[in-house]
Amino acid sequence: MNAKSPRISILSIVSRLALCVGLAPLLLSGCRKDDPFTDVQMPATPVLAVRANWAVVTSPYLRIRSRPSQDGEVVAHLRNSSVAEVLAKTTYPESVEGQTNYWYEISSDGLRGWVFGSYLEFHDSRAGAEKASTRKADG
C-alpha cells in the first residue's frame, strides 16, 4: 500500500509559528486605542471656491481688478447688465464705499478678474442671469 499519510514536519510548524509571532505585533499595533490623534492646522486661505454661479452687473461701469482689493490694478470694465460667471469669492467681507460685501472672481467675455459684490445681482443659472440682464437693459 503506497498511500502517503499526511506528515507535517517540525520545520514547517516552526516556520509558521515564527511567521505568526512576527506578524502579530504589526497587526495589533494598528488597533491600539491609546494613540492620540494629531491635530493638523491648515493655513488661512484668502479665497474660497464656490460652485459656478452667475451674476449681472448692476453698476454703470464696474471695474475689474487684478486682485480682490481696492488697491488692485484695474484691468478692464464691465457695463451695466453684463453677465459674468462667478468663479470664487474671498473668505471675509470688506467695506468699500460704505458698503460691506465680498470680492468675487468673475469671468465675462474673455475678461477675468475681481469685482466687489455690492455691484452684482446673483443668479443660479446662466439663463436666469441672461434673462435678468435683458430686463435691465430694456429698462
Sequence and secondary structure as in RCSB ss.txt:
>XXXX:A:sequence
MNAKSPRISILSIVSRLALCVGLAPLLLSGCRKDDPFTDVQMPATPVLAVRANWAVVTSPYLRIRSRPSQDGEVV
AHLRNSSVAEVLAKTTYPESVEGQTNYWYEISSDGLRGWVFGSYLEFHDSRAGAEKASTRKADG
>XXXX:A:secstr
         HHHHHHHHHHHHHHHHHHHHTT S            SEEEEEEEEEEE SSEEEEESSSSTTS EE
EEEETT EEEEEEEESS EEETTEEE EEEEEETTEEEEEEGGGEEEESSHHHHHHHHHHHHH 
